[in-house]
Amino acid sequence: MDIRNLELFLHLSQSLHFGRTADAMAVSPSTLSRAIQRLEQELGCELLDRDNRSVTLTPAGQQLQQFAQGWLADWQTMREQLRHSESPLQGRLRLFCSVTASYFLLPDILARFRTRYPQLELRLETGDPALAIDKVLHDESDLAIGARPDALPAKLDFIKLQTVPLVFIAPRIPCRANDLLQQASADWSQIPVILPEQGVARKRTNQWFRNKGISPHIYAEVAGNEAIVGMVALGCGIALVPTAVIEHSPMADKIRRLNVTPDLKPFEVGVCLLKKRLEDPLIQAFRQIALQLANP
């Protein structure tokens, strides 16, 4: 049975008008008539009752109409599936990360991603790493690179890429913070501290001071580790930042690391995404590359 003939019959069975079906299917009325005749010959029965004024389906025509609707729908579905499996993956992913992560984590991922999926588009947004989790939870980004919180939301999948230590930093230039640090018994409650506005680093800083029984003197609350390093370099105070930020900062030679006790718990930095999106082909493509980098 010819698929085209079956498509012509299905349209005619719904329009019940040879002229309208011929126009809609871009065939001549004679071609349409021959297609119906071939179907009737193959099946050995009449499919239509027709006269000069009307066209109606015979009982056999009604049965074929039901068959054609289901069979052609299945055919279309299979054709799309096969076409999709053979064609390059296409679409757009929204990715959020900090400026520093775009320097030291993203290049390896993107190099593999663009080689393997050249037709995929990546929309990159950079900003405060403390926003990474919320960006994904609120569907503002499909994926985000950020620090794993101590309590990861149940909705999220997280792929650890690196463990990043946290350190206190101070300016190298003469300033009030250094004057206080150089005293024989430094009073940390008087040293100006620059804190992140939110996120894991803020919680770790608060916890460290709380464990030491110190109420810190907060000089400023800043969004973004890169800006925090800049303020420390200018002599505004001390701060707690991931070592990766220092290593990729243009201000690295203007700050110094402080030796403190106890040591601070490091970051786990990686890719986070919604678990309900795990079956999305675009998400799967990016996640697969992240897993390869996490487990080389």
C-alpha positions as CSV (number, residue, x, y, z in Angstrom):
1,M,0.0,0.0,0.0
2,D,1.4,3.3,-1.1
3,I,1.8,5.9,1.8
4,R,0.9,8.8,-0.5
5,N,-2.3,7.1,-1.6
6,L,-3.2,6.5,2.0
7,E,-2.6,10.2,2.9
8,L,-4.8,11.3,0.0
9,F,-7.5,8.9,1.1
10,L,-7.4,10.1,4.7
11,H,-7.7,13.8,3.7
12,L,-10.6,12.9,1.3
13,S,-12.3,10.8,4.0
14,Q,-12.4,14.0,6.2
15,S,-13.2,16.6,3.6
16,L,-15.6,14.4,1.5
17,H,-14.9,16.7,-1.4
18,F,-12.6,15.8,-4.3
19,G,-11.9,19.4,-5.3
20,R,-10.9,20.5,-1.8
21,T,-8.7,17.5,-1.2
22,A,-7.0,17.9,-4.6
23,D,-6.2,21.6,-3.9
24,A,-5.0,20.9,-0.3
25,M,-2.8,18.0,-1.3
26,A,-1.5,19.7,-4.5
27,V,-2.6,17.0,-6.9
28,S,-5.0,17.1,-9.8
29,P,-8.6,15.7,-9.4
30,S,-7.7,12.9,-11.9
31,T,-4.6,11.9,-9.9
32,L,-6.7,11.8,-6.7
33,S,-9.3,9.6,-8.4
34,R,-6.7,7.2,-9.6
35,A,-5.2,7.0,-6.1
36,I,-8.5,6.1,-4.6
37,Q,-9.1,3.5,-7.4
38,R,-5.8,1.8,-6.7
39,L,-6.6,1.6,-3.0
40,E,-10.0,0.0,-3.8
41,Q,-8.4,-2.4,-6.2
42,E,-5.8,-3.4,-3.6
43,L,-8.4,-3.9,-0.9
44,G,-11.0,-5.4,-3.2
45,C,-13.9,-3.2,-2.0
46,E,-15.4,0.2,-2.5
47,L,-14.3,2.9,-0.1
48,L,-16.6,5.7,-1.2
49,D,-20.1,6.2,-2.3
50,R,-20.2,9.1,-4.7
51,D,-22.5,10.9,-7.1
52,N,-22.6,14.2,-8.8
53,R,-23.5,16.0,-5.5
54,S,-22.0,14.2,-2.6
55,V,-19.3,11.8,-1.3
56,T,-19.8,9.5,1.6
57,L,-17.7,6.7,3.2
58,T,-18.7,3.1,2.9
59,P,-18.4,0.8,5.9
60,A,-15.1,-0.3,4.4
61,G,-14.0,3.3,4.0
62,Q,-14.8,4.0,7.6
63,Q,-12.6,1.1,8.7
64,L,-9.7,2.3,6.4
65,Q,-10.1,5.8,7.8
66,Q,-9.5,4.6,11.4
67,F,-6.6,2.5,10.3
68,A,-5.0,5.3,8.3
69,Q,-5.3,7.8,11.1
70,G,-3.4,5.5,13.5
71,W,-0.9,4.1,11.0
72,L,0.1,7.5,9.5
73,A,0.5,9.0,13.0
74,D,2.8,6.1,14.0
75,W,4.7,6.6,10.8
76,Q,5.2,10.3,11.4
77,T,6.4,9.6,14.9
78,M,8.9,7.0,13.8
79,R,10.2,9.3,11.0
80,E,10.8,12.2,13.4
81,Q,12.5,9.9,15.9
82,L,14.8,8.5,13.2
83,R,15.5,12.0,11.8
84,H,16.3,13.3,15.3
85,S,18.7,10.4,16.1
86,E,20.6,11.0,12.8
87,S,20.8,14.8,13.0
88,P,23.2,16.9,15.1
89,L,22.0,18.0,18.4
90,Q,20.6,21.6,18.2
91,G,19.3,24.1,20.7
92,R,20.4,26.5,23.4
93,L,21.5,26.1,26.9
94,R,21.6,28.8,29.6
95,L,24.7,28.6,31.8
96,F,25.5,30.7,34.9
97,C,28.9,30.9,36.6
98,S,31.2,33.4,38.3
99,V,33.9,35.3,36.3
100,T,36.6,33.2,37.9
101,A,34.8,29.9,37.0
102,S,34.7,31.1,33.4
103,Y,38.5,31.2,33.6
104,F,39.5,28.0,35.4
105,L,36.6,25.6,34.9
106,L,34.6,26.6,31.8
107,P,37.4,26.4,29.2
108,D,37.9,22.6,29.5
109,I,34.1,22.0,29.3
110,L,33.6,24.4,26.4
111,A,36.5,23.0,24.4
112,R,34.9,19.5,24.4
113,F,31.3,20.8,24.2
114,R,31.9,22.8,21.0
115,T,33.9,20.1,19.4
116,R,31.2,17.5,20.0
117,Y,28.1,19.6,19.6
118,P,29.0,22.5,17.2
119,Q,25.4,23.4,16.5
120,L,24.4,23.8,20.2
121,E,24.3,27.4,21.3
122,L,25.5,28.3,24.8
123,R,24.2,31.5,26.5
124,L,26.6,32.4,29.3
125,E,25.8,34.7,32.2
126,T,28.4,35.6,34.8
127,G,27.8,36.9,38.3
128,D,28.0,36.4,42.0
129,P,28.6,32.6,42.6
130,A,26.3,32.7,45.6
131,L,23.4,33.0,43.1
132,A,24.2,29.8,41.2
133,I,21.8,27.5,43.1
134,D,18.9,29.9,43.0
135,K,19.4,30.6,39.3
136,V,18.8,26.9,38.6
137,L,16.0,26.5,41.1
138,H,14.1,29.5,39.7
139,D,14.6,28.4,36.1
140,E,16.7,31.4,35.2
141,S,19.5,29.1,34.0
142,D,19.5,25.5,32.8
143,L,22.8,24.8,34.5
144,A,25.2,26.6,36.8
145,I,28.7,26.3,38.0
146,G,29.0,27.1,41.7
147,A,29.8,25.9,45.2
148,R,27.9,23.0,46.7
149,P,25.9,24.2,49.7
150,D,26.2,22.2,52.9
151,A,22.5,21.2,52.4
152,L,22.0,20.6,48.7
153,P,18.3,21.0,47.7
154,A,16.6,17.6,46.9
155,K,15.6,19.0,43.5
156,L,19.2,19.4,42.4
157,D,21.8,17.1,40.8
158,F,25.4,18.1,41.5
159,I,28.6,17.0,39.7
160,K,31.7,17.9,41.6
161,L,34.5,19.2,39.4
162,Q,37.1,20.4,41.9
163,T,37.7,20.9,45.6
164,V,38.8,24.5,46.2
165,P,40.4,25.7,49.5
166,L,39.3,28.8,51.3
167,V,41.8,31.3,52.7
168,F,41.9,34.6,54.5
169,I,43.6,37.4,52.6
170,A,45.0,40.8,53.6
171,P,46.4,43.8,51.7
172,R,50.2,44.2,51.1
173,I,50.0,48.0,51.4
174,P,50.1,49.9,54.7
175,C,46.6,50.2,56.1
176,R,44.6,49.9,59.3
177,A,44.0,46.1,58.8
178,N,47.7,45.5,58.6
179,D,48.5,47.7,61.6
180,L,46.1,45.6,63.7
181,L,47.3,42.3,62.3
182,Q,51.0,43.2,63.2
183,Q,50.2,43.7,66.8
184,A,51.6,41.1,69.2
185,S,48.1,40.1,70.2
186,A,45.9,41.1,67.3
187,D,42.3,41.9,68.2
188,W,40.4,40.4,65.4
189,S,37.2,42.0,66.5
190,Q,38.7,45.4,65.4
191,I,40.0,44.3,62.0
192,P,37.8,45.5,59.2
193,V,36.3,42.5,57.3
194,I,34.8,42.4,53.8
195,L,32.1,39.8,53.6
196,P,30.2,38.3,50.7
197,E,26.6,39.2,50.7
198,Q,25.4,35.6,50.8
199,G,26.3,32.0,49.8
200,V,28.6,29.3,51.1
201,A,31.6,31.7,51.6
202,R,29.4,34.0,53.8
203,K,28.3,31.0,55.9
204,R,31.9,29.7,56.3
205,T,33.1,33.1,57.4
206,N,30.3,33.6,59.9
207,Q,31.0,30.1,61.3
208,W,34.7,30.7,61.6
209,F,34.2,33.9,63.6
210,R,31.5,32.3,65.7
211,N,33.8,29.4,66.6
212,K,36.5,31.8,67.7
213,G,34.0,33.8,69.8
214,I,34.7,36.9,67.7
215,S,32.1,39.5,66.6
216,P,33.7,40.8,63.4
217,H,33.9,44.4,62.4
218,I,32.2,44.4,59.0
219,Y,33.6,47.0,56.7
220,A,31.5,46.1,53.6
221,E,29.3,43.4,52.2
222,V,30.0,42.7,48.5
223,A,28.6,40.5,45.7
224,G,31.3,38.6,43.9
225,N,34.7,37.3,45.0
226,E,36.5,39.2,42.3
227,A,35.3,42.5,43.8
228,I,36.2,41.4,47.3
229,V,39.8,40.7,46.2
230,G,40.0,44.1,44.7
231,M,38.8,45.8,47.9
232,V,41.3,43.9,50.0
233,A,44.1,44.9,47.6
234,L,43.1,48.5,48.1
235,G,43.6,48.2,51.8
236,C,39.9,48.2,52.9
237,G,40.2,45.1,55.1
238,I,40.6,41.3,55.1
239,A,38.4,38.7,53.6
240,L,37.8,35.0,53.1
241,V,37.9,33.9,49.4
242,P,38.5,30.7,47.4
243,T,42.1,30.2,46.3
244,A,41.0,29.9,42.7
245,V,39.9,33.5,42.8
246,I,43.3,34.6,43.9
247,E,45.1,32.5,41.3
248,H,43.1,34.1,38.5
249,S,42.9,37.7,39.8
250,P,44.9,40.6,38.3
251,M,45.3,41.9,41.9
252,A,47.0,38.7,43.2
253,D,50.3,40.4,43.7
254,K,48.7,43.1,45.9
255,I,47.3,40.7,48.5
256,R,48.8,38.1,50.9
257,R,47.4,35.0,52.5
258,L,46.9,34.8,56.3
259,N,47.7,31.7,58.3
260,V,44.7,31.1,60.6
261,T,43.5,28.3,62.9
262,P,41.4,26.4,62.6
263,D,41.6,25.6,58.9
264,L,38.6,26.4,56.8
265,K,36.5,23.7,55.2
266,P,37.1,23.9,51.4
267,F,34.5,24.4,48.6
268,E,33.2,21.7,46.4
269,V,32.7,23.4,43.0
270,G,30.8,21.8,40.2
271,V,27.8,21.8,37.9
272,C,24.3,21.9,39.3
273,L,21.0,21.3,37.5
274,L,17.4,20.2,38.2
275,K,16.9,16.5,38.5
276,K,13.7,16.7,36.5
277,R,15.7,17.9,33.5
278,L,18.0,14.9,33.4
279,E,16.2,13.4,30.4
280,D,16.6,16.6,28.3
281,P,19.0,15.7,25.5
282,L,20.7,19.1,25.7
283,I,21.2,18.7,29.5
284,Q,22.4,15.2,29.0
285,A,25.0,16.4,26.5
286,F,26.5,19.0,28.8
287,R,26.3,16.7,31.9
288,Q,28.1,13.9,30.1
289,I,31.1,16.2,29.4
290,A,31.1,17.4,33.0
291,L,31.1,13.8,34.3
292,Q,34.1,13.0,32.0
293,L,36.0,15.9,33.5
294,A,35.0,15.0,37.0
295,N,36.2,11.4,36.5
296,P,39.1,11.5,34.0
